[in-house]
Amino acid sequence: MYTIQTLNKISKAGTDRFDANYTVTDTAENPDAILVRSASLHETEFSDNLKAIARAGAGVNNIPLDRCAEAGICVFNTPGANANAVKELVLTGLLLSSRKIPESIAWASELKDGETPVAKQVEKGKSQFAGPEIKAKTLGIIGLGAIGALVANAAVALGMKVVGTDPFLSVGAALRLNPAVTVVNTQDDVFAAADYLTIHVPYNADTKGMINAETIAKMKDGVRVLNYARGELVNDDDMIAALESGKVSYYCTDFPNAKTCNAKGIIATPHLGASTPESEDNCASMAADELMAYLEQGDIRNSVNLPNAQLQTVYTKVCVIHRNVPAMISAMTTVIGETGANIENMLNTSKNDYAYTILDIDGVTDAMVDALNAIDGVLRVRVIAK
């Protein structure tokens, strides 16, 4: 039996996937796993029993990844599960920023019949809200992952030219792109070409404030910038200055704050990117499946702090989370050999400072497990019997 603690409201599409072997509750004191959306876990003390955390969404800034890895806790996210929802909001931002739609709606909502009928006021005042069509304009995309690729293909279908870049573009992701999408080597190439710029990269030390005075200066005059990835990717002060100077025509963001929510030229939505029932269902379902695969089989899919790994076994599966340092494999095989057990199959994968080894062993004993746990650099050992 496993206990899953839910934080935030999790879609039943996910929680209903757990069978009778699971207890799903928001009051668990010693859970095997946590299923979370946006609740912050940075101040949370984790019990020794906690084996995994699944974030029903893509961003994991609310989870202390390194602390989890050091404690042998595997952290998952759900990449691509909310991609279509975010794509649709990006397309909405493209149109909103082109046609001055928010301003025109606000203006029209104040009209009343008087000396001049509303119909005549509309005809006289509509020209102030004129804006360009997006057809034949160039959309620049920084990041061509699950969301960026969908945006790129949709923009091509709408008649736009699309130029994108992604230093981590995989072969599979590249094959999913419409052939009309031009992939370039540098962000500067995208900045120079874009009439509209949308960013779809994770937030980290390297990407913090990547849209700033220096990068904005490389863009076309009157560019429209869309940020539906993370608020911290854009330097707000530099963006507001660019809007005031006219360098940037509009800035669309899904992450309003005290500086941006009422600033002229900014179209702010209240973090609506994944706020669709379909997205919440998809994220919860994927997160539940990831937890079950890990708890029951030791398989890792879509982890953000440990490497992905899957191994079919015949005997007993021993899963070891450890630091990615030399001689770890030899230390483990030595321990196992000294017990007289046989390793039928093995898989070792690594991700940055951490590694994950799965061993299929005939003859697992408690003494073997204790010896594996005692190896310097081993963070957690799990035994999963068939």
C-alpha positions in Angstrom: 0.0 0.0 0.0 1.2 3.5 -0.8 0.0 6.9 0.5 -0.2 9.9 -1.9 -0.6 13.3 -0.3 -2.3 15.9 -2.5 -1.4 19.6 -2.2 -3.7 22.0 -4.0 -6.8 20.7 -5.7 -5.8 17.9 -8.1 -8.1 16.9 -11.0 -10.0 13.7 -10.4 -8.7 12.6 -13.8 -5.4 12.0 -12.0 -6.5 10.9 -8.5 -8.9 8.4 -10.0 -6.0 6.6 -11.7 -4.7 5.3 -8.4 -6.1 1.8 -7.6 -6.9 0.1 -4.3 -3.2 -0.1 -3.5 -3.1 3.6 -2.9 -4.6 6.0 -0.3 -5.0 9.5 -1.7 -5.5 12.2 0.8 -4.6 15.8 1.6 -3.9 15.1 5.3 -1.2 12.4 5.0 1.5 12.7 7.7 4.0 10.3 6.3 3.3 9.9 2.5 5.2 7.8 0.0 4.7 10.5 -2.6 3.3 14.1 -3.0 1.2 15.3 -5.9 1.3 19.1 -6.1 0.5 22.0 -8.4 1.6 25.4 -7.2 2.1 25.0 -3.4 5.6 25.9 -2.3 7.6 23.1 -0.8 10.8 25.1 -0.1 10.1 25.3 3.6 8.6 21.8 3.9 10.3 19.2 6.0 10.2 15.9 4.2 9.9 12.6 6.0 12.4 9.7 5.4 9.5 7.8 3.8 8.9 10.3 1.0 10.1 8.8 -2.2 8.8 11.1 -4.9 7.1 14.4 -5.7 5.1 14.9 -8.9 4.3 18.4 -10.1 1.1 18.5 -12.2 2.6 21.1 -14.5 5.8 22.0 -16.2 7.5 24.5 -13.9 9.1 23.3 -10.7 10.3 26.5 -9.1 8.1 25.6 -6.1 10.1 22.5 -5.3 13.7 22.3 -3.8 15.2 20.1 -6.4 18.7 19.7 -5.0 17.5 19.1 -1.5 15.2 16.4 -2.8 17.9 14.7 -4.8 20.2 14.7 -1.8 17.4 13.0 0.2 16.8 10.4 -2.6 13.5 11.9 -3.6 12.7 11.8 -7.3 10.9 14.9 -8.6 8.7 14.7 -11.7 6.9 17.2 -13.9 4.5 16.8 -16.8 6.1 18.4 -19.9 3.7 18.9 -22.8 0.6 18.1 -20.8 -0.5 21.8 -20.8 1.2 22.7 -24.1 -1.9 23.1 -26.1 -3.5 25.3 -23.5 -0.5 27.6 -23.4 -0.3 27.7 -27.2 -3.8 28.9 -27.4 -3.1 31.7 -24.9 0.0 32.7 -26.9 -2.1 33.0 -30.1 -4.6 35.1 -28.1 -1.8 37.4 -27.1 -0.6 37.7 -30.7 -4.0 39.0 -31.7 -4.7 41.1 -28.6 -1.4 43.0 -29.0 -1.9 43.5 -32.8 -5.3 45.0 -32.9 -5.4 47.0 -29.6 -8.4 44.8 -28.6 -8.2 45.3 -24.8 -8.3 49.1 -25.2 -11.1 49.0 -27.8 -13.2 46.8 -25.5 -12.7 49.2 -22.6 -13.5 52.2 -24.8 -16.7 50.6 -26.3 -17.9 49.6 -22.8 -18.2 53.2 -21.8 -20.2 54.4 -24.8 -23.8 55.6 -24.3 -26.4 57.2 -26.5 -26.5 61.0 -26.2 -26.3 63.8 -28.7 -24.3 61.4 -30.9 -25.7 57.8 -31.1 -23.4 55.0 -30.2 -23.2 53.8 -33.7 -21.8 57.1 -34.9 -19.4 57.3 -32.0 -18.1 53.8 -33.0 -17.6 54.9 -36.6 -15.8 58.0 -35.6 -13.6 56.5 -32.9 -12.6 53.1 -34.3 -9.6 54.4 -36.2 -7.7 54.9 -32.9 -7.6 51.2 -32.5 -6.3 50.2 -35.9 -3.5 47.6 -35.8 -1.6 45.3 -38.2 -2.6 41.8 -39.3 -0.3 39.0 -38.2 -0.3 37.4 -41.6 3.1 37.7 -43.4 4.7 39.1 -40.2 7.6 37.3 -38.6 7.2 35.5 -35.3 10.4 34.9 -33.4 10.5 32.0 -30.9 13.1 31.4 -28.2 12.7 27.8 -27.2 11.2 25.1 -29.5 10.1 22.5 -27.0 6.6 21.2 -26.5 5.0 24.6 -26.3 7.3 26.5 -28.7 6.8 23.9 -31.4 3.0 24.0 -31.2 3.1 27.8 -31.3 5.5 27.7 -34.3 3.3 25.3 -36.3 0.1 27.3 -35.5 1.7 30.5 -36.5 2.7 29.0 -39.9 -0.9 27.9 -40.4 -2.0 31.5 -39.7 0.3 32.7 -42.5 3.2 34.0 -40.4 6.9 33.6 -41.1 8.5 31.8 -38.1 12.1 32.0 -37.0 13.2 30.1 -33.9 16.2 28.9 -31.9 16.8 26.3 -29.3 20.2 25.0 -28.3 18.7 21.9 -26.9 16.5 21.0 -29.8 16.2 17.3 -30.1 15.9 15.3 -33.3 12.3 14.3 -32.4 11.4 17.9 -31.6 12.9 19.1 -34.9 10.9 16.5 -36.8 7.7 17.8 -35.2 8.3 21.3 -36.6 6.6 22.4 -39.8 9.2 22.5 -42.5 8.4 26.2 -43.0 9.9 27.1 -39.6 13.4 28.5 -40.0 15.7 27.3 -37.2 18.6 29.6 -36.6 21.7 29.2 -34.4 21.5 32.2 -32.0 19.0 34.3 -30.1 20.4 37.4 -31.7 19.3 36.1 -35.1 15.7 35.8 -33.7 15.8 39.2 -32.1 16.8 40.8 -35.4 14.1 39.1 -37.4 11.0 39.2 -35.2 8.0 41.5 -35.5 6.6 39.5 -32.6 8.8 37.6 -30.1 7.6 34.8 -27.8 9.8 33.1 -25.3 9.4 29.4 -24.1 12.4 28.5 -22.0 12.7 27.4 -18.3 13.5 29.9 -15.6 17.0 29.4 -14.1 20.2 31.4 -13.4 21.1 31.5 -17.1 17.7 32.7 -18.3 16.8 35.2 -15.5 16.1 38.6 -17.1 17.1 37.4 -20.5 14.8 40.0 -22.1 16.5 43.2 -20.9 17.7 46.6 -22.2 20.6 44.9 -24.0 18.6 42.3 -25.8 15.7 44.6 -26.5 18.1 47.0 -28.3 18.8 44.1 -30.8 15.1 43.9 -31.7 13.1 45.7 -34.4 11.5 49.0 -33.4 7.9 48.4 -32.5 8.3 44.7 -31.7 5.6 43.0 -29.7 6.9 40.7 -26.9 5.0 37.8 -25.4 5.9 36.0 -22.2 3.8 33.0 -21.2 6.7 31.1 -19.8 7.9 32.7 -16.5 7.7 36.3 -15.3 11.3 36.4 -14.2 12.6 35.9 -17.8 11.9 39.6 -18.5 13.4 42.5 -16.7 10.3 44.6 -15.9 12.1 47.9 -15.5 13.8 47.6 -18.9 10.6 46.5 -20.5 8.6 49.4 -19.2 11.3 51.8 -20.3 11.2 50.2 -23.8 7.4 50.6 -23.9 7.7 54.2 -22.9 10.3 54.9 -25.6 8.2 53.1 -28.3 10.9 50.5 -28.9 8.4 47.9 -27.8 4.8 48.3 -28.9 3.2 45.9 -26.6 4.2 43.4 -23.9 1.9 40.5 -23.1 2.6 38.6 -19.9 0.8 35.9 -18.0 2.7 36.9 -14.8 1.5 40.4 -13.7 3.1 42.0 -10.6 2.9 45.4 -8.9 5.1 47.0 -11.7 3.4 45.5 -14.7 -0.3 45.0 -14.0 -1.3 48.6 -14.7 1.5 49.8 -16.9 0.7 51.3 -20.3 1.3 48.9 -23.2 1.2 45.8 -21.1 -1.5 43.2 -21.6 -1.5 41.1 -18.4 -3.4 37.9 -17.8 -3.5 36.3 -14.3 -1.5 33.2 -15.0 -4.1 31.6 -17.2 -1.7 29.5 -19.4 -2.7 26.1 -18.0 -6.1 27.2 -16.7 -8.2 24.9 -18.8 -10.0 21.8 -17.6 -8.3 19.8 -20.3 -4.9 20.9 -19.2 -5.5 20.2 -15.5 -6.8 16.7 -16.4 -3.8 16.0 -18.7 -1.3 17.2 -16.1 -2.9 15.3 -13.2 -3.1 12.1 -15.2 0.5 12.2 -16.4 1.7 13.0 -12.8 -0.3 10.1 -11.4 1.1 7.7 -14.0 4.7 8.9 -13.3 4.3 8.2 -9.5 2.8 4.8 -10.0 5.6 3.7 -12.4 8.2 4.9 -10.0 6.7 3.5 -6.8 5.7 0.1 -8.3 8.5 -0.4 -10.8 11.3 2.0 -10.0 10.9 3.4 -13.5 11.7 7.1 -14.0 10.0 9.2 -16.7 10.1 13.0 -16.9 12.2 13.5 -13.7 13.8 17.0 -13.3 16.4 16.1 -10.7 17.3 12.5 -11.6 17.9 10.7 -15.0 15.2 8.9 -16.8 15.5 5.1 -16.5 13.5 2.0 -17.3 14.6 -1.7 -17.0 12.7 -4.9 -17.4 13.7 -7.4 -14.7 13.4 -11.1 -14.1 14.3 -11.3 -10.4 14.3 -8.6 -7.8 14.8 -5.0 -8.8 17.1 -2.9 -6.7 17.0 0.8 -7.4 19.9 3.0 -6.2 20.0 6.8 -6.2 23.5 8.0 -5.8 25.9 10.8 -6.5 27.4 10.9 -10.0 31.0 10.2 -9.0 33.7 7.7 -10.0 33.8 4.1 -8.7 30.2 4.0 -7.6 29.3 1.1 -9.9 32.3 -1.0 -8.9 31.5 -0.3 -5.2 28.0 -1.6 -5.7 28.9 -4.7 -7.7 31.6 -5.5 -5.1 29.1 -5.4 -2.3 26.7 -7.6 -4.2 29.3 -10.0 -5.3 30.5 -10.5 -1.7 27.0 -11.7 -0.7 27.1 -14.4 -3.4 24.2 -12.9 -5.3 24.2 -12.6 -9.1 23.4 -9.5 -11.1 21.3 -10.6 -14.1 20.9 -7.2 -15.7 21.8 -3.6 -14.9 21.2 0.0 -16.1 23.0 3.1 -15.0 22.1 6.6 -16.1 23.1 10.1 -14.8 21.9 13.7 -14.8 24.3 16.4 -13.7 25.4 15.6 -10.1 23.2 12.6 -9.6 22.8 9.1 -11.0 20.4 6.2 -10.9 21.2 2.6 -11.1 18.7 -0.3 -11.5 20.0 -3.8 -10.8 18.1 -7.1 -11.5 19.5 -9.3 -8.7 18.9 -13.0 -8.0 19.4 -13.4 -4.2 18.7 -10.0 -2.5 19.2 -10.0 1.2 18.7 -7.4 4.0 22.5 -7.4 4.6 23.1 -6.6 0.9 20.7 -3.6 1.1 22.3 -2.4 4.3 25.8 -2.6 2.7 24.6 -0.7 -0.4 23.1 2.0 1.8 26.5 2.3 3.6 28.4 3.1 0.4 29.6 6.7 0.5 27.6 8.6 -2.1 24.5 6.4 -2.0 21.5 8.5 -1.2 18.6 5.9 -1.3 18.2 2.2 -2.0 14.8 0.7 -2.9 14.0 -2.9 -3.3 11.0 -3.8 -5.6 10.1 -7.5 -5.6 8.3 -8.9 -8.6 
